[in-house]
Amino acid sequence: MLLKALIGVAVFIATAVAAVGQEEATNETPEPTLADVQHLAEIISSDKSKLRAYCELGKLHDETRQAVEYNDTNAIAAVIAKTNAFERQLGPEYDKVLNGLDQIDFSSDDGQQIATTLYTLQQKCQEQNEE
C-alpha cells in the first residue's frame, strides 16, 4: 500500500510537469540517485520558502487538470507561469531529480527508498497545511 502511494506521488510530480507543456526527460538525462533525492529533500525541508514552493507545485495538479480538460488557454498559461516560478525557486537540484524521475525503477531497493524520501517530503506539505 505504501509503495503504491509513493509511486503515486512520483507519478504525480512527473505528470504535473508534463501536463503543463514541459519537455519530457530524454534518455540523456541521468537517473537521479538516492543521494540526489535525499539532498533535494534536505534542501527543500530546511528552507520554508522552498517547502512552500514544493507544496504549491503539488496543489497545481488540480488546476492543471481542469485547465487542460476545459482547454482553457489562459488558465493553462497561468498554471505554466506559476509552475515555472516555483521550479525556479526550488533550484537546479529539483530539475535534476524531476527530469530523471521516469528512469527510476520504483520496485528496486533504491527506488523504494527514493519513493519513501519523496513521500516524507509530501507529508511535510500536509503538516504545513495543518498549521
Secondary structure as GFF3:
##gff-version 3
##sequence-region A 1 131
A	DSSP	alpha_helix	2	19	.	.	.	ID=ss1
A	DSSP	alpha_helix	34	45	.	.	.	ID=ss2
A	DSSP	alpha_helix	48	69	.	.	.	ID=ss3
A	DSSP	alpha_helix	73	90	.	.	.	ID=ss4
A	DSSP	alpha_helix	92	100	.	.	.	ID=ss5
A	DSSP	three_ten_helix	101	103	.	.	.	ID=ss6
A	DSSP	alpha_helix	109	130	.	.	.	ID=ss7
###
